[in-house]
Amino acid sequence: MIGLHFLEVLKLFHTTCVPTLWVRNRSRSRAFWCGSFIWWTGWTLRALLKGRTCSCCRRAGRCKHCVRLGDERPGDSLYSALTGSRRTLLWIQRATATTRRVTNEEPLLKAVMEELGPDWTLQIFSDIPPAPSAGEAFRLFRSADIVLGVHGSGQANVVFCRPNTGIIDINLPEPHSQYTAHNSYALNFNYRLVMLQGIGLHQSVNLTVPIHDALDALRSLKK
């Protein structure tokens, strides 16, 4: 989970960068307070995201609110299994973006939902104003069982997903556009790549997603 990964990064910074700060600045006090702040921040985030204490009833436990904040145990693979709700596909929409808008969005989503069946529901993370708040973005990605989207800044929010979430990355041949793959493998997601074909697609105004390839990726996640 992001809380645990972030904590490990902070610990690494504390053990490697803080001594360097002390040597360079000759200031034990600065190194101490810098390290203490980093340590405190890591544990605070871990408590919030890991659910050490229930924020609604102020006691240790796993109430519905804590589950919604991401308090899954290692054996919990699906949000729907915890809440009894339908499983969720989250589509990252680029409706107002200046580049990489999906021209066949409607037939793509129709085909995807037909493939998934009636036990699934569609949620959309959209760039149409007003933009979702940080809390809304967290809840959308945290509750998703599969996230589908074209390469873009909206994919950065997959860091809020639960481990083993399915990620279908509709991506470009350009080497710099592979950050969702890196995030997915680092955070233990089930990553699938749908590679578009063409040159200079990063600056293309419109893109057409190969629906057949997207469905193949989806079927591999359902197995």
Buried (B, 14 or more C-beta within 10 A) or exposed (E): BBBBBBBEEBEEBBEEBBEEBBEEEEEEEBBEEBBEEBBEEBBEBBEBBBBEEBEEEEEEEBBEBBBBBBBBEEEBBBBBEBEEEEBBBBBBBBEEBEBBBBEBBEEBBEBBBEBBEEEBBBBBBBBEEEEBEEEEBBBBBBBBBBBBBBBBEBBEBBBBBBBBBBBBBBBBEEEEBBBBBEBBEEBBBBBBBBEBEEEEBBEBEEBEBBBEBBBEBBEEBEE
